[in-house]
Amino acid sequence: MPLNPALAEMTGSSLRLTSAPPSCSIAKTPIVPLPEFREYRNWLSAVTAISRLTAPVRALVKAHLARGVSPSILMVHADVRRVMSHAAARETRKLAAYLAELLSQLAAGGAQIGTVPAFAPQVCAQELAELTPIPLIDVLDALVAEIGRRKLQRVAIFGARVTVETKLFGRLRNVDVVTPSSTEVDVLDGTYRRIVQEEGASTEDFARLRGLAHTLIDREQLDAILLAGTDLSFVFNPENTDFPHIDGARTHIDAIMRKLAA
């Protein structure tokens, strides 16, 4: 029987879970990646390289609650340094093998569906698809579908260097993807790495990325900026994002919810 954790406490280096009667109205319950905790037992799982509960994850919780569903999770915390190192070096087979090991742990715990809620690791999506022990909800598929739904023709990508330089890992075949100048890519990558390391964005980070977004949209006549970095949630939200965009993390959440409700 899957645990429906009502309380989780850290006792020294161990984690104690107490369970409560399930309050969900559907059989498959959603995930909330909580990096402080090593594992929960549930139907849907995540491998995450984030270091705390971020805005997209809180949005995922709200999406569940809006449907009358109590979120619970099964989770393994990935080593962000190892993931980013493999991704930056384009070591796709090594990265896929590492993520597959984590997914195997989740499968052993009873997970039936998985997701990797980060963008840089998608550089190994093809290799991971061959190794994963459970079906994955693919963030790239969700983004491609959303771009098609909105009929966007010309976009630029914000995120880590590997995501920008590979034009979302070659998945945007029917869209004109404008790559910023080398100097602008350096600014993007440096700012994003700092946000990831510091687990937050400064007012200077926001101003720098917002200014670059407006510059690219005006100069390149873009339809939108694709926010393809989980930690960009520290920078942009619906209230302060004053340029055409697609929120990649939000799009992934919507795809997860559709899958769960199917």
Secondary structure, 3 states (H helix, E strand, C coil): CCCCEEEEEEECCEEEEEECCCCCCCCCCCCCCCCCCCCCCCCEEEEECCCCCCHHHHHHHHHHHHCCCCCCCEEEECCHHHHHHHHHCCCHHHHHHHHHHHHHHHHHCCCCEEECCCCHHHHHHHHHHHHCCCCECCHHHHHHHHHHHCCCCEEEEECCHHHHHCCCCCCCCCCEECCCCHHHHHHHHHHHHHHHHHCCCCHHHHHHHHHHHHHHHHHHCCCEEEECCHHHHHCCCCCCCCCCEEEHHHHHHHHHHHHHHC
